[in-house]
Amino acid sequence: MEPIEINAGSWYLRALRADERIDDRPALAEGGITDPDYVLRRNGQWDAETHYSWAVCEPTTAELVAEIVVTPSTDGSAEIAGWSRPGYTDALDAGLTAVHRFTEGALGLSPRRVD
């Protein structure tokens, strides 16, 4: 599956990026994620349909402020987890609401939030 962008009101969700235009790795490092292959792996998981991940972004700068990951299970459910940079819990909450709807509507899975 190709990554899907989601509008979450004041925030937008997109695939993680590390290219010449946008590099999410510095923001990910603020969240404790320092693996240089993390973005590449997350994008590969979209292709394999094993995990779906989104960068929750500030719409004017495209800066990653949170990340949400959906992990499908074989029983028709999906775990949804996320984290945010300090001061961006509102972005995470808005993103989680939108991803729950996507998980149910587009993926046909029953979402379970993991904290």
Helices and strands as residue ranges (DSSP letters): E 6-8, E 11-14, H 25-30, H 38-48, E 52-57, E 64-72, E 77-84, H 89-105, E 110-113
